[in-house]
Amino acid sequence: MRDGAVLLADRWSPKGGGDGLPIALIRTPYGRAGTLALGAAKPLVERGFQAVIVNARATFGSDGPFNPFLCEREDGLDVLDWVAKQPWAGESIVLVGASYVGYTQWSVADAVPPQVKAMVPVVSNATFTMAFNREGGFALETPFTWAVQVERQERRFANVRNALEERSPRSTPPSPTGTSMATSTTRPSTPTGATAGGGSSTPTARCLGTPCR
């Protein structure tokens, strides 16, 4: 990134090779593996896309700190610039994702490079803060419970804890729609690795920004 921060990403592509195929870009604070990979990357790859999943700051190995909403524009534009310059990049990029992942699309919508042909924000909003600033006061239950979930999502059995709390009558924190809190390292076998032209069936973490060490 422009400030020297390093974000981690996985690139998925069909086994037969993905160089030059359209890219579906997913920028998320919810991890690159598990449910997100199986539910988002795999279907896209099976339908002829490359899928690039990028972890937001301070989540799942990316440099921090994570300041929700505040850094998504600059980071998003830097990520797009990086993706467009890769030797495996094609002429088309599509931005994909739900909830906060949808917001990461809105944050760059007015300044995307010409390679971006479409945005697919789902159950999302360009002005999330309007949901918190209600007439007569602030609605803090949603941002507070969401912040707690994001803070502890990388802990062991985080999904189980969240599910139990959602069923508890004392606490019902909402989980971000369409996104994953999983910390599993499960990978679908269809996509190839992050290194262009590689033959591995498991994607390799890539650093966006300063060179990996």
N, C-alpha and C positions, 0 to 999 in steps of 0.2 A: 504494500500500500504506500501511498505518498508520504506517510510519516514513518515508514520503515517497518510497520507491523507485518507479520506473516500470517496469512490465513491458509488453512488446510482444505484440500478439495479432493474428491474422487471423480474420475472420469470413467463412465461406462460406455461401451460400444459393442456392436454385434460381433460375434465370434469371427465372422468373415472379414472383419475390418471396418472401421468407422471413419477413416480419414475422409474429410470432405462432406460428410453427411450433416444435415441440419443439427444444431445443438439446442437442447433444452437445458436452460440454466436455472438452477434452484439454489437460492441463497437462504440459509436457514440457521437458527440457533439451536435446532433440535437434533443435530447429529447427522452423520452420513451413512449410517448402517441400519440394520434391523428393518423395522416397519417402513421407514422412509425409502430405503433402497428397494425393498420388495414391492411396496405399494405405488411408488412413483417412478423410480429409475427403470425398473425391469419392464413395465408395460411400454414405456417410451422407446426403450431400446428394441423391444420386440416389433415395434412399428416403424423402425427405420431411422430413429434418432440416435445421436450421441446424447448422453445425459451427464451433466457436470453439476455435482452437489458441493457447495461451498459452505463451510462452517463460519458463522458470524464470529466476531471478536470474543475472545475469552470462553469459547464453547468448544469442547471436544478437541482440544489441542491447538486451536488458533490463539494468536497473541491477543491480549486484552488491553484495557478493560472493556467489558460489555456495557455500553450505554444505550439502552433500547431506543430505537427511532432516531437518535441523534447522529449516529455515524453511518447510517445506511446509504445515504446519498453519495458521499464521497467514496466509501468503500465499494458501492455498487458500480459507480462509473469506472473505478480503477480495475475492478474484476472484469467488467465488460471489455475494457481496453486490453487486458491481459489475454482473455479468451480469444479475442479477434486476431491476435498476433501469433497464436500457436500454429505450428505447421500442420496440425490435424484439423484445424478449423475450416468449416465450409463458408458459404456465402450467407447463411441464414442462422439467426439465433432467435429462440422463442423463450420468453420469461414465463416460468410456471410456478404455481404454488398457492396455498390457501392460508388464510388468517394472517399471522405476522409475516409469513413468507410471501403473501400477496402484497403486504405493505412494502416489502423490499423492492417490488416492481414499481409501485406508485412513486416511490422516492426518487426514481431516476427517469420517470416517464417522459419528461419534457426535454431530456438531453441525451437520449440513447443514440448510439452510433447507427449508421445506415444498415448495418448487418441485422439489427433487431427488427424482425418483421411482424411480431405479434407479442401481446401480453395476455396471460391467462390468470388473472387474480381471482380467487374463489373465496366466497364468504369473507371478504376483506373490505378495506376502506382506506381512502387516502387521508382521512382525518380521524384516526383512532381516538384522539384525545376528546373528540366531541362526545364519545360514549361515556366519558368520565365526568365531563363538565355539564351536569344536569341543572335544570332550573332550580334555584334555591339551595344548591350545595354541590359537593363532589361525591361521586359514586366510586369509592375506593376499594370495594371488595374484589372487583375483577382484577385491577392492576396488582393488588397486594397478593392475591392467591396465585396469579400467573407468575409473579416475580419469585415466589417461594418455589414453585414447581421448576422454573428454569434454574434456580440456584442449586437445587438438589438432584436434578435429572441425571447427573453422571454418577450418582451414588449407586451402590449395589441394590438391586431389587427396587429401583425407583418406580417402575411401572406398577409393581404390586402394591406399594405403599399408596400411590396415587389412586389406584382402583379402590382400595379399602376405604380411603378417606372420602371418596365420592359416594360410597354407599352408606357412610356414617351419617346419622341424623344431625350430628353436631357440626359437621363440616362438609360442604359440597363444592370444592373448588373446581371450576370448569377447566378442562384440558383444551389446548388450542386445537380447533377443528382442522382436520386434514393433515395434521402434523404428527411427528413421532417424538416420544420421550425415551425411546429405547436406547440402551447402551450395548445391545447385542452386537457382535461382530459378524453375524450371519450375512452371507453374500449370495445373491442368486448366481447360478453358474453360467447364465447366458452371456453377460457382458464380458468384454476383455478388459485388460488392465489400463491404468491411467497413462502408461508410457505409450506413445503413438507407435503402432505397428507391433506391439507386444503380443505374446501368445498366452499370457496368463489369464485364468478365468476369474481372478480376484483383482479388483482395482487397487491401485497404489496411491497412497496419499501424496498429494502434490502441494508445494508451497507457492502461494501467490504473493508476490511482492519481492522482498529481498531473497537472495539465493538460500536454499536449504543448507543447513550445516549438519 
